[in-house]
Amino acid sequence: MKTVSEEQTTKHHAIRSFVRREGRMTAGQKRALSELLPRFDISQQSKQKQKDFFDSSRPVELEIGCGNGDAVLAMAESRTEHNFLAVDVHRPGIGKLLIETESRQLTNISVSDLDINILLTNVIPDGSLFRVMIFFPDPWHKKKHHKRRLIQVPFLSSILAKLIPSGELHIATDWQDYADHIVNVLEQIPALHNVSENGSYTSRPTHRPETRFERRGLKLGHEVFDIITRKSS
Ligand SMILES: C[S@@+](CC[C@H](N)C(=O)[O-])C[C@H]1O[C@@H](n2cnc3c(N)ncnc32)[C@H](O)[C@@H]1O
C-alpha cells in the first residue's frame, strides 16, 4: 500500500511538468512494476526504513526524471558507497530500471514513480541530500508552455531545503533557451552558488554519464549545458 499518492499533489503544483504516457510496456516491465516496485519503491517503505535510507552514513544522490535509468545505473555501479534515489513518472522507464537493478544485483538504488513534488513534500527529509541531479528536463519549448517547466524558483527553493550544507545541484540541458532560464532562476536563489568561473555553464564532468536524451540532442547538433551549483556550507 502506497503511503503517499499522486492525489496528494498540492495546489501549488497543480501545473504539472509532465504528461503521463504509459506507452507500450513489455511483459518484463509489467512484471517488474508489480513484483519489484514494492521492494525498491521508497514511498512504499515503512517510515523507519525511509529514515534509515536518508539517515545512513552513505551520501544520498537524487536523480529527478531518470528516464530509463541508464545514468543512475552507471552512477550506482561506479559510486557503490553512495545511495541513489531515482524518480520518474514514466512507469515503463521505472520498469526497465528495476529489471536492470535486479539483474546487476545493485543494492544502493531506490526508486519512485511519483511526481517529485510529492516526494519533496512527504518523503525526503530536509538537509538529507548530498547531490540532486536533473538531466535533460522536458524543455517545454513553446512560450505558452514555459509555465510547465520543472525548474522554477519555488521548486528550487524546495530542493535547496533538502540539500545538506555544501550539497550540490547539477542540471544539464541541450536547450540554450532553457539553460538561460535555469541560470536566471538560480540567480534568484543566492544560497546556491554557481561553481562555473563565469557563473553560467560548465562542460560535462566525468562523474556524469551521457544520457539517452543527451545523445538525441547531440545527434540534432544541439550544444549541451551543465549547470552546477553548491549550497552554502
Ligand atoms: C526529457 S526526459 C529525460 C530523461 C533522462 N534524464 C535522459 O536524459 O535521458 C525528462 C523526464 O522527466 C520526467 N519528469 C518530468 N516531470 C517530472 C516530475 N515532476 N516528477 C518526476 N519525473 C518527471 C519525465 O517523465 C521524463 O521521463
The ligand as an ORCA input file, in Angstrom:
! r2SCAN-3c Opt
* xyz 0 1
  C      13.309     14.567    -21.391
  S      13.227     13.241    -20.230
  C      14.940     12.985    -19.771
  C      15.201     11.580    -19.287
  C      16.663     11.291    -18.895
  N      17.082     12.136    -17.792
  C      17.607     11.466    -20.055
  O      18.365     12.453    -20.071
  O      17.599     10.620    -20.963
  C      12.553     14.055    -18.785
  C      11.935     13.073    -17.792
  O      11.485     13.787    -16.643
  C      10.312     13.151    -16.166
  N       9.584     14.117    -15.318
  C       9.090     15.310    -15.685
  N       8.494     15.929    -14.660
  C       8.616     15.094    -13.589
  C       8.184     15.171    -12.241
  N       7.506     16.245    -11.794
  N       8.459     14.142    -11.417
  C       9.138     13.059    -11.872
  N       9.575     12.931    -13.148
  C       9.309     13.927    -14.002
  C       9.584     12.756    -17.432
  O       8.674     11.698    -17.206
  C      10.733     12.327    -18.344
  O      10.985     10.936    -18.274
*
